[in-house]
Amino acid sequence: MTSPSPTSSLGPEQQALSDALRAEHAAVYAYGLIAAFSNPARIGDITTDAAAHRARRDATIDALTAAGVRAPAAESGYTMPFPVVDPISAIQLAAAVEADTAVAWRSVIERAESEHTRQAAVDALTETALRAANWRAILGTAPPTVPFPGQP
């Protein structure tokens, strides 16, 4: 049996999947911070969204492993784009996390070589766009949706 290849020699699809996995690792970490500072009334949404990111992370690890690619491990910590100090900044972080993961999954769609990978990326992008719209609506952003989710 051969060992999984390092990420330095990846094709475009595998590199995009590795990048999406990194975004999912960061999202899982961020949702822990979001939960710590959020309004307790939002914990159901936060728990559901965190679970969705964990499931997507695990599926992406499985896909990379099946392709013989060494899946990048989670970092020990992540730098947040701004301080999270209260429920509003926690929800702002949730919206930012979803926007970041949308960018990563859109990249997978653009670089996918297999129909299976493309469909998984479309599903991931759709899910993250819906979660982002929910958080933006809670923040009072109008409109809560964007025309092309994941566009940098």
C-alpha positions, 0 to 999 in steps of 0.5 A, a space after each residue: 500500500 502506498 502512503 498518501 501523497 503530500 499536498 505539494 504535488 496535488 492536482 487542481 481538484 485535490 488542491 481545492 478539496 484540501 483548501 476546502 478542508 482547511 476552511 472546514 477545520 477553521 469553521 469548526 473551530 470558529 463555531 466553538 468561539 461563536 457558541 461561547 459568546 452567542 445569545 443562548 437563544 441561538 444555540 440551536 442554530 449554532 449547534 446545527 451549523 457546527 454539526 454540518 461543518 463537522 460532517 462536511 469536514 469528515 466527508 472531505 477527509 474521507 474523499 481525500 483519503 480515498 483519492 490517496 491524498 493526505 488530508 491536511 490536519 486542523 491547526 491548533 488555533 486560528 486567528 479570527 478576522 475581528 475580536 469576538 466579545 459579545 453576541 453580535 460579534 459572534 453572529 458576525 463571525 458566523 456570517 463571515 465563516 459561512 462566506 469563507 467556506 462558500 469561497 472554498 467550495 466555489 473553488 472546488 466546483 470550478 476545479 472539480 474533475 469528477 461529477 461526484 466531487 462537483 456535486 458534493 461541492 455544489 451541495 456544500 456551497 448551497 448549504 453554506 449560502 443558506 446558513 450565511 443568509 440566515 446569519 445575515 438576516 439575524 443581523 438585519 442585513 438587507 438583502 440577506 442573500 448574495 447573487 453569487 455565493 462564494 464569489 471572492 
